[in-house]
Amino acid sequence: MDPTRTKQDQSPVVRKYQIGDMTYIVKAVVKDGVKEDAATKVRRLIRNDLTRAKKS
């Protein structure tokens, strides 16, 4: 953990996205050393969700 960060810096950011009939609530926190950014991860999660829905 970066000692220069305060507790306030580590508070999650919560956003609500409406895509079609689906509402996604995204809680984001910043972590050091991540391999994908938040937008890429959300995109991947939504695609996986849609793929699972098609298979059902």
C-alpha positions in Angstrom: 0.0 0.0 0.0 1.2 3.5 -0.8 1.7 5.3 2.5 1.1 8.7 0.8 -2.5 7.7 0.1 -5.2 8.6 2.6 -8.2 6.6 3.5 -10.3 9.1 1.4 -8.2 8.3 -1.7 -9.0 4.6 -1.3 -12.8 5.1 -1.1 -14.6 3.3 -3.8 -16.3 5.2 -6.7 -19.8 3.9 -7.3 -21.4 4.4 -10.7 -24.7 3.2 -12.2 -24.8 2.3 -15.9 -28.0 1.6 -17.9 -27.4 -0.5 -21.0 -30.6 -1.6 -22.7 -32.9 -3.3 -20.0 -29.9 -4.0 -17.7 -28.6 -1.8 -15.0 -25.0 -2.2 -13.9 -23.8 -0.8 -10.6 -20.0 -0.6 -10.6 -17.9 0.0 -7.5 -14.3 0.9 -8.4 -11.2 1.1 -6.3 -7.7 1.9 -7.4 -5.1 -0.8 -6.9 -1.4 -0.6 -7.7 -0.1 -3.1 -10.3 -3.4 -3.8 -12.1 -3.3 -5.4 -15.6 -6.4 -3.8 -17.0 -8.1 -0.5 -16.5 -11.7 -0.2 -15.1 -13.3 0.4 -18.5 -11.7 -2.7 -20.0 -12.8 -4.8 -17.0 -16.4 -3.5 -17.1 -16.5 -4.2 -20.9 -15.2 -7.7 -20.3 -17.7 -8.4 -17.5 -20.6 -7.2 -19.6 -19.5 -9.3 -22.6 -19.2 -12.3 -20.4 -22.7 -11.7 -18.9 -24.2 -11.3 -22.4 -22.5 -14.5 -23.5 -23.9 -16.4 -20.6 -27.4 -15.0 -21.2 -27.2 -16.2 -24.9 -26.3 -19.7 -23.8 -29.3 -19.9 -21.4 
